Each structure stands twice: as C-alpha cells, then as structure tokens.
C-alpha cells in the first residue's frame, strides 16, 4: 500500500472530535424535543379526564331521569354499573356506562363523586385530583370537575 492510499484510508472514518460534535447535537435535539413530548402527554391526560367526566355526567343524568334521583354518597358512581338495592328493578335500566366498569382518570385513578348537597349548591360533583393526586394544585396538578 502506498502512502497516498494509506492516508485516504485513515481519513475515511470519523474523527473522535466529529463523533463528539454529532453526539452533542443529538443531545441538544433530545433536550429540546423531550419536554414538548411529555408536555403533550400530560395535556392528553387532562383532555381524556375531562372527556371521562363529561361522559360520567351524562350517565348520572340518565340515571336521574330513569330513577328519579341522583346516586347517594353510599352508592357512588357504582350505581351507574350495578343496580343499587334501594332502586326498584323496573326503574333501573343500566348499566349507564359503555362498559361494565367505571372509567378512570388520565392518571389511572378512580373519580370521586359527591352527591347534591347544600355545600355544593345542590349539584353533584365528579372530581379527579389531577396529576399529583392531591386536592388543589395548578396546571396538570389542578383538580378537574364537572363544574369547571
């Protein structure tokens, strides 16, 4: 092998410096794109939860129209999928949800249900505690209800 061929063979690959530059550029791209992707994931969980709350509200209203009252706190949302003993068979036309299981919020937690009372202006409340699972919060940690 002559010296020109040998030099071309050495130059054919990437240098260590070039590899470091490529890795740095890929790292920057990941750093810029990853937060946007996770932000969209959290937004989709919020949207899913709002949709589930709207569906549960419609189911509760259907229960009310057929039974003549809202589920009690003891019955909870389970009254939408199984007839409570206090409801006559001829009045209950459930289940009132698409599936025979209650939906869960975007963070895979059960929804909370408060029946109508003086403290909530005689309206029922369906609630998800948001991403953190704690009352209150901001942004994706904020509580989501059928009243917000």
mmCIF file of the C-alpha atoms, coordinates in Angstrom:
data_MODEL
# 
_entry.id   MODEL 
# 
loop_
_atom_site.group_PDB 
_atom_site.id 
_atom_site.type_symbol 
_atom_site.label_atom_id 
_atom_site.label_alt_id 
_atom_site.label_comp_id 
_atom_site.label_asym_id 
_atom_site.label_entity_id 
_atom_site.label_seq_id 
_atom_site.pdbx_PDB_ins_code 
_atom_site.Cartn_x 
_atom_site.Cartn_y 
_atom_site.Cartn_z 
_atom_site.occupancy 
_atom_site.B_iso_or_equiv 
_atom_site.pdbx_formal_charge 
_atom_site.auth_seq_id 
_atom_site.auth_comp_id 
_atom_site.auth_asym_id 
_atom_site.auth_atom_id 
_atom_site.pdbx_PDB_model_num 
ATOM 1   C CA . UNK A 1 1   ? 0.000   0.000  0.000  1.00 0.00 ? 1   UNK A CA 1 
ATOM 2   C CA . UNK A 1 2   ? 1.458   3.358  -0.995 1.00 0.00 ? 2   UNK A CA 1 
ATOM 3   C CA . UNK A 1 3   ? 1.408   6.372  1.341  1.00 0.00 ? 3   UNK A CA 1 
ATOM 4   C CA . UNK A 1 4   ? -1.480  8.159  -0.511 1.00 0.00 ? 4   UNK A CA 1 
ATOM 5   C CA . UNK A 1 5   ? -3.751  5.119  -0.178 1.00 0.00 ? 5   UNK A CA 1 
ATOM 6   C CA . UNK A 1 6   ? -2.791  4.787  3.492  1.00 0.00 ? 6   UNK A CA 1 
ATOM 7   C CA . UNK A 1 7   ? -3.667  8.483  4.174  1.00 0.00 ? 7   UNK A CA 1 
ATOM 8   C CA . UNK A 1 8   ? -7.045  8.157  2.413  1.00 0.00 ? 8   UNK A CA 1 
ATOM 9   C CA . UNK A 1 9   ? -7.871  5.053  4.456  1.00 0.00 ? 9   UNK A CA 1 
ATOM 10  C CA . UNK A 1 10  ? -7.138  6.940  7.689  1.00 0.00 ? 10  UNK A CA 1 
ATOM 11  C CA . UNK A 1 11  ? -9.317  9.880  6.637  1.00 0.00 ? 11  UNK A CA 1 
ATOM 12  C CA . UNK A 1 12  ? -12.258 7.648  5.567  1.00 0.00 ? 12  UNK A CA 1 
ATOM 13  C CA . UNK A 1 13  ? -13.668 7.328  9.125  1.00 0.00 ? 13  UNK A CA 1 
ATOM 14  C CA . UNK A 1 14  ? -14.940 9.931  11.572 1.00 0.00 ? 14  UNK A CA 1 
ATOM 15  C CA . UNK A 1 15  ? -12.528 11.541 13.973 1.00 0.00 ? 15  UNK A CA 1 
ATOM 16  C CA . UNK A 1 16  ? -13.210 11.499 17.699 1.00 0.00 ? 16  UNK A CA 1 
ATOM 17  C CA . UNK A 1 17  ? -13.918 15.235 17.566 1.00 0.00 ? 17  UNK A CA 1 
ATOM 18  C CA . UNK A 1 18  ? -16.532 14.751 14.817 1.00 0.00 ? 18  UNK A CA 1 
ATOM 19  C CA . UNK A 1 19  ? -18.216 11.990 16.842 1.00 0.00 ? 19  UNK A CA 1 
ATOM 20  C CA . UNK A 1 20  ? -18.363 14.239 19.932 1.00 0.00 ? 20  UNK A CA 1 
ATOM 21  C CA . UNK A 1 21  ? -19.962 17.017 17.849 1.00 0.00 ? 21  UNK A CA 1 
ATOM 22  C CA . UNK A 1 22  ? -22.615 14.636 16.466 1.00 0.00 ? 22  UNK A CA 1 
ATOM 23  C CA . UNK A 1 23  ? -23.410 13.291 19.961 1.00 0.00 ? 23  UNK A CA 1 
ATOM 24  C CA . UNK A 1 24  ? -23.657 16.848 21.321 1.00 0.00 ? 24  UNK A CA 1 
ATOM 25  C CA . UNK A 1 25  ? -26.069 17.846 18.552 1.00 0.00 ? 25  UNK A CA 1 
ATOM 26  C CA . UNK A 1 26  ? -28.224 14.756 19.188 1.00 0.00 ? 26  UNK A CA 1 
ATOM 27  C CA . UNK A 1 27  ? -28.214 15.552 22.912 1.00 0.00 ? 27  UNK A CA 1 
ATOM 28  C CA . UNK A 1 28  ? -29.398 19.099 22.232 1.00 0.00 ? 28  UNK A CA 1 
ATOM 29  C CA . UNK A 1 29  ? -32.186 17.845 19.988 1.00 0.00 ? 29  UNK A CA 1 
ATOM 30  C CA . UNK A 1 30  ? -33.367 15.402 22.640 1.00 0.00 ? 30  UNK A CA 1 
ATOM 31  C CA . UNK A 1 31  ? -33.222 18.142 25.283 1.00 0.00 ? 31  UNK A CA 1 
ATOM 32  C CA . UNK A 1 32  ? -35.402 20.393 23.127 1.00 0.00 ? 32  UNK A CA 1 
ATOM 33  C CA . UNK A 1 33  ? -37.915 17.796 21.963 1.00 0.00 ? 33  UNK A CA 1 
ATOM 34  C CA . UNK A 1 34  ? -38.408 15.639 25.093 1.00 0.00 ? 34  UNK A CA 1 
ATOM 35  C CA . UNK A 1 35  ? -40.118 18.321 27.231 1.00 0.00 ? 35  UNK A CA 1 
ATOM 36  C CA . UNK A 1 36  ? -42.555 19.069 24.434 1.00 0.00 ? 36  UNK A CA 1 
ATOM 37  C CA . UNK A 1 37  ? -43.457 15.404 24.093 1.00 0.00 ? 37  UNK A CA 1 
ATOM 38  C CA . UNK A 1 38  ? -44.005 14.946 27.838 1.00 0.00 ? 38  UNK A CA 1 
ATOM 39  C CA . UNK A 1 39  ? -45.999 18.193 27.927 1.00 0.00 ? 39  UNK A CA 1 
ATOM 40  C CA . UNK A 1 40  ? -48.278 16.862 25.196 1.00 0.00 ? 40  UNK A CA 1 
ATOM 41  C CA . UNK A 1 41  ? -48.671 13.591 27.090 1.00 0.00 ? 41  UNK A CA 1 
ATOM 42  C CA . UNK A 1 42  ? -49.831 15.448 30.211 1.00 0.00 ? 42  UNK A CA 1 
ATOM 43  C CA . UNK A 1 43  ? -52.194 17.614 28.152 1.00 0.00 ? 43  UNK A CA 1 
ATOM 44  C CA . UNK A 1 44  ? -53.715 14.490 26.613 1.00 0.00 ? 44  UNK A CA 1 
ATOM 45  C CA . UNK A 1 45  ? -54.280 13.038 30.101 1.00 0.00 ? 45  UNK A CA 1 
ATOM 46  C CA . UNK A 1 46  ? -56.118 16.219 31.092 1.00 0.00 ? 46  UNK A CA 1 
ATOM 47  C CA . UNK A 1 47  ? -58.225 16.063 27.918 1.00 0.00 ? 47  UNK A CA 1 
ATOM 48  C CA . UNK A 1 48  ? -59.007 12.383 28.489 1.00 0.00 ? 48  UNK A CA 1 
ATOM 49  C CA . UNK A 1 49  ? -60.030 13.110 32.069 1.00 0.00 ? 49  UNK A CA 1 
ATOM 50  C CA . UNK A 1 50  ? -62.324 15.964 31.025 1.00 0.00 ? 50  UNK A CA 1 
ATOM 51  C CA . UNK A 1 51  ? -63.952 13.692 28.454 1.00 0.00 ? 51  UNK A CA 1 
ATOM 52  C CA . UNK A 1 52  ? -64.458 10.923 31.042 1.00 0.00 ? 52  UNK A CA 1 
ATOM 53  C CA . UNK A 1 53  ? -66.023 13.439 33.443 1.00 0.00 ? 53  UNK A CA 1 
ATOM 54  C CA . UNK A 1 54  ? -68.423 14.613 30.719 1.00 0.00 ? 54  UNK A CA 1 
ATOM 55  C CA . UNK A 1 55  ? -69.369 11.002 29.940 1.00 0.00 ? 55  UNK A CA 1 
ATOM 56  C CA . UNK A 1 56  ? -69.952 10.232 33.621 1.00 0.00 ? 56  UNK A CA 1 
ATOM 57  C CA . UNK A 1 57  ? -72.091 13.381 33.951 1.00 0.00 ? 57  UNK A CA 1 
ATOM 58  C CA . UNK A 1 58  ? -74.260 12.227 31.053 1.00 0.00 ? 58  UNK A CA 1 
ATOM 59  C CA . UNK A 1 59  ? -74.571 8.797  32.690 1.00 0.00 ? 59  UNK A CA 1 
ATOM 60  C CA . UNK A 1 60  ? -75.585 10.344 36.009 1.00 0.00 ? 60  UNK A CA 1 
ATOM 61  C CA . UNK A 1 61  ? -78.200 12.482 34.270 1.00 0.00 ? 61  UNK A CA 1 
ATOM 62  C CA . UNK A 1 62  ? -79.604 9.375  32.565 1.00 0.00 ? 62  UNK A CA 1 
ATOM 63  C CA . UNK A 1 63  ? -79.700 7.617  35.950 1.00 0.00 ? 63  UNK A CA 1 
ATOM 64  C CA . UNK A 1 64  ? -81.579 10.643 37.366 1.00 0.00 ? 64  UNK A CA 1 
ATOM 65  C CA . UNK A 1 65  ? -84.124 10.656 34.532 1.00 0.00 ? 65  UNK A CA 1 
ATOM 66  C CA . UNK A 1 66  ? -84.927 6.975  34.956 1.00 0.00 ? 66  UNK A CA 1 
ATOM 67  C CA . UNK A 1 67  ? -84.628 6.532  38.719 1.00 0.00 ? 67  UNK A CA 1 
ATOM 68  C CA . UNK A 1 68  ? -85.838 9.970  39.800 1.00 0.00 ? 68  UNK A CA 1 
ATOM 69  C CA . UNK A 1 69  ? -82.835 10.854 41.947 1.00 0.00 ? 69  UNK A CA 1 
ATOM 70  C CA . UNK A 1 70  ? -79.055 11.061 41.848 1.00 0.00 ? 70  UNK A CA 1 
ATOM 71  C CA . UNK A 1 71  ? -76.878 8.314  43.305 1.00 0.00 ? 71  UNK A CA 1 
ATOM 72  C CA . UNK A 1 72  ? -76.241 8.735  47.029 1.00 0.00 ? 72  UNK A CA 1 
ATOM 73  C CA . UNK A 1 73  ? -72.763 9.017  48.516 1.00 0.00 ? 73  UNK A CA 1 
ATOM 74  C CA . UNK A 1 74  ? -73.014 5.390  49.700 1.00 0.00 ? 74  UNK A CA 1 
ATOM 75  C CA . UNK A 1 75  ? -73.953 4.218  46.203 1.00 0.00 ? 75  UNK A CA 1 
ATOM 76  C CA . UNK A 1 76  ? -71.439 6.458  44.484 1.00 0.00 ? 76  UNK A CA 1 
ATOM 77  C CA . UNK A 1 77  ? -70.616 6.028  40.826 1.00 0.00 ? 77  UNK A CA 1 
ATOM 78  C CA . UNK A 1 78  ? -71.004 2.265  41.216 1.00 0.00 ? 78  UNK A CA 1 
ATOM 79  C CA . UNK A 1 79  ? -74.782 2.891  40.905 1.00 0.00 ? 79  UNK A CA 1 
ATOM 80  C CA . UNK A 1 80  ? -74.130 3.506  37.220 1.00 0.00 ? 80  UNK A CA 1 
ATOM 81  C CA . UNK A 1 81  ? -72.955 -0.046 36.583 1.00 0.00 ? 81  UNK A CA 1 
ATOM 82  C CA . UNK A 1 82  ? -74.881 -2.119 39.159 1.00 0.00 ? 82  UNK A CA 1 
ATOM 83  C CA . UNK A 1 83  ? -78.428 -1.548 40.401 1.00 0.00 ? 83  UNK A CA 1 
ATOM 84  C CA . UNK A 1 84  ? -78.458 -0.323 43.987 1.00 0.00 ? 84  UNK A CA 1 
ATOM 85  C CA . UNK A 1 85  ? -80.770 -2.350 46.262 1.00 0.00 ? 85  UNK A CA 1 
ATOM 86  C CA . UNK A 1 86  ? -82.788 0.782  47.015 1.00 0.00 ? 86  UNK A CA 1 
ATOM 87  C CA . UNK A 1 87  ? -83.732 1.197  43.338 1.00 0.00 ? 87  UNK A CA 1 
ATOM 88  C CA . UNK A 1 88  ? -86.628 -0.905 42.013 1.00 0.00 ? 88  UNK A CA 1 
ATOM 89  C CA . UNK A 1 89  ? -85.712 -3.181 39.101 1.00 0.00 ? 89  UNK A CA 1 
ATOM 90  C CA . UNK A 1 90  ? -88.300 -1.616 36.794 1.00 0.00 ? 90  UNK A CA 1 
ATOM 91  C CA . UNK A 1 91  ? -86.735 1.847  37.193 1.00 0.00 ? 91  UNK A CA 1 
ATOM 92  C CA . UNK A 1 92  ? -83.085 0.889  36.705 1.00 0.00 ? 92  UNK A CA 1 
ATOM 93  C CA . UNK A 1 93  ? -82.161 0.445  33.029 1.00 0.00 ? 93  UNK A CA 1 
ATOM 94  C CA . UNK A 1 94  ? -78.402 0.308  33.461 1.00 0.00 ? 94  UNK A CA 1 
ATOM 95  C CA . UNK A 1 95  ? -75.613 -0.063 33.183 1.00 0.00 ? 95  UNK A CA 1 
ATOM 96  C CA . UNK A 1 96  ? -75.351 3.599  32.304 1.00 0.00 ? 96  UNK A CA 1 
ATOM 97  C CA . UNK A 1 97  ? -71.745 3.442  31.120 1.00 0.00 ? 97  UNK A CA 1 
ATOM 98  C CA . UNK A 1 98  ? -70.475 1.862  27.895 1.00 0.00 ? 98  UNK A CA 1 
ATOM 99  C CA . UNK A 1 99  ? -68.570 -0.814 29.754 1.00 0.00 ? 99  UNK A CA 1 
ATOM 100 C CA . UNK A 1 100 ? -69.446 -2.691 32.893 1.00 0.00 ? 100 UNK A CA 1 
ATOM 101 C CA . UNK A 1 101 ? -66.558 -0.977 34.685 1.00 0.00 ? 101 UNK A CA 1 
ATOM 102 C CA . UNK A 1 102 ? -66.196 2.619  35.776 1.00 0.00 ? 102 UNK A CA 1 
ATOM 103 C CA . UNK A 1 103 ? -63.759 4.720  33.768 1.00 0.00 ? 103 UNK A CA 1 
ATOM 104 C CA . UNK A 1 104 ? -60.644 6.014  35.473 1.00 0.00 ? 104 UNK A CA 1 
ATOM 105 C CA . UNK A 1 105 ? -58.986 9.383  35.083 1.00 0.00 ? 105 UNK A CA 1 
ATOM 106 C CA . UNK A 1 106 ? -55.983 10.028 32.841 1.00 0.00 ? 106 UNK A CA 1 
ATOM 107 C CA . UNK A 1 107 ? -53.637 9.039  35.679 1.00 0.00 ? 107 UNK A CA 1 
ATOM 108 C CA . UNK A 1 108 ? -55.453 5.718  36.208 1.00 0.00 ? 108 UNK A CA 1 
ATOM 109 C CA . UNK A 1 109 ? -57.161 6.737  39.450 1.00 0.00 ? 109 UNK A CA 1 
ATOM 110 C CA . UNK A 1 110 ? -60.881 6.415  40.258 1.00 0.00 ? 110 UNK A CA 1 
ATOM 111 C CA . UNK A 1 111 ? -63.071 9.501  40.091 1.00 0.00 ? 111 UNK A CA 1 
ATOM 112 C CA . UNK A 1 112 ? -64.541 10.961 43.258 1.00 0.00 ? 112 UNK A CA 1 
ATOM 113 C CA . UNK A 1 113 ? -68.286 11.609 43.470 1.00 0.00 ? 113 UNK A CA 1 
ATOM 114 C CA . UNK A 1 114 ? -70.156 13.988 45.786 1.00 0.00 ? 114 UNK A CA 1 
ATOM 115 C CA . UNK A 1 115 ? -73.966 13.841 45.595 1.00 0.00 ? 115 UNK A CA 1 
ATOM 116 C CA . UNK A 1 116 ? -76.048 17.026 45.566 1.00 0.00 ? 116 UNK A CA 1 
ATOM 117 C CA . UNK A 1 117 ? -75.907 18.882 48.879 1.00 0.00 ? 117 UNK A CA 1 
ATOM 118 C CA . UNK A 1 118 ? -76.130 22.388 50.320 1.00 0.00 ? 118 UNK A CA 1 
ATOM 119 C CA . UNK A 1 119 ? -72.337 22.670 50.319 1.00 0.00 ? 119 UNK A CA 1 
ATOM 120 C CA . UNK A 1 120 ? -72.129 22.213 46.540 1.00 0.00 ? 120 UNK A CA 1 
ATOM 121 C CA . UNK A 1 121 ? -75.255 24.231 45.593 1.00 0.00 ? 121 UNK A CA 1 
ATOM 122 C CA . UNK A 1 122 ? -77.402 21.094 45.297 1.00 0.00 ? 122 UNK A CA 1 
ATOM 123 C CA . UNK A 1 123 ? -75.358 19.816 42.344 1.00 0.00 ? 123 UNK A CA 1 
ATOM 124 C CA . UNK A 1 124 ? -73.383 16.609 42.183 1.00 0.00 ? 124 UNK A CA 1 
ATOM 125 C CA . UNK A 1 125 ? -69.624 16.840 41.667 1.00 0.00 ? 125 UNK A CA 1 
ATOM 126 C CA . UNK A 1 126 ? -67.410 14.397 39.793 1.00 0.00 ? 126 UNK A CA 1 
ATOM 127 C CA . UNK A 1 127 ? -63.755 15.057 40.561 1.00 0.00 ? 127 UNK A CA 1 
ATOM 128 C CA . UNK A 1 128 ? -60.283 13.991 39.508 1.00 0.00 ? 128 UNK A CA 1 
ATOM 129 C CA . UNK A 1 129 ? -57.423 15.191 41.688 1.00 0.00 ? 129 UNK A CA 1 
ATOM 130 C CA . UNK A 1 130 ? -55.148 15.782 38.693 1.00 0.00 ? 130 UNK A CA 1 
ATOM 131 C CA . UNK A 1 131 ? -51.634 14.542 38.052 1.00 0.00 ? 131 UNK A CA 1 
ATOM 132 C CA . UNK A 1 132 ? -50.432 14.739 41.657 1.00 0.00 ? 132 UNK A CA 1 
ATOM 133 C CA . UNK A 1 133 ? -53.483 13.009 43.158 1.00 0.00 ? 133 UNK A CA 1 
ATOM 134 C CA . UNK A 1 134 ? -53.793 15.723 45.823 1.00 0.00 ? 134 UNK A CA 1 
ATOM 135 C CA . UNK A 1 135 ? -56.521 18.333 46.329 1.00 0.00 ? 135 UNK A CA 1 
ATOM 136 C CA . UNK A 1 136 ? -55.849 21.709 44.733 1.00 0.00 ? 136 UNK A CA 1 
ATOM 137 C CA . UNK A 1 137 ? -52.816 22.322 42.574 1.00 0.00 ? 137 UNK A CA 1 
ATOM 138 C CA . UNK A 1 138 ? -52.045 24.170 39.372 1.00 0.00 ? 138 UNK A CA 1 
ATOM 139 C CA . UNK A 1 139 ? -51.724 23.276 35.707 1.00 0.00 ? 139 UNK A CA 1 
ATOM 140 C CA . UNK A 1 140 ? -51.816 19.462 35.306 1.00 0.00 ? 140 UNK A CA 1 
ATOM 141 C CA . UNK A 1 141 ? -51.928 19.044 39.103 1.00 0.00 ? 141 UNK A CA 1 
ATOM 142 C CA . UNK A 1 142 ? -55.189 21.032 39.311 1.00 0.00 ? 142 UNK A CA 1 
ATOM 143 C CA . UNK A 1 143 ? -58.400 19.270 40.258 1.00 0.00 ? 143 UNK A CA 1 
ATOM 144 C CA . UNK A 1 144 ? -60.775 18.650 37.366 1.00 0.00 ? 144 UNK A CA 1 
ATOM 145 C CA . UNK A 1 145 ? -64.532 18.558 37.958 1.00 0.00 ? 145 UNK A CA 1 
ATOM 146 C CA . UNK A 1 146 ? -67.778 18.635 36.019 1.00 0.00 ? 146 UNK A CA 1 
ATOM 147 C CA . UNK A 1 147 ? -68.222 22.171 37.333 1.00 0.00 ? 147 UNK A CA 1 
ATOM 148 C CA . UNK A 1 148 ? -65.011 23.657 35.910 1.00 0.00 ? 148 UNK A CA 1 
# 
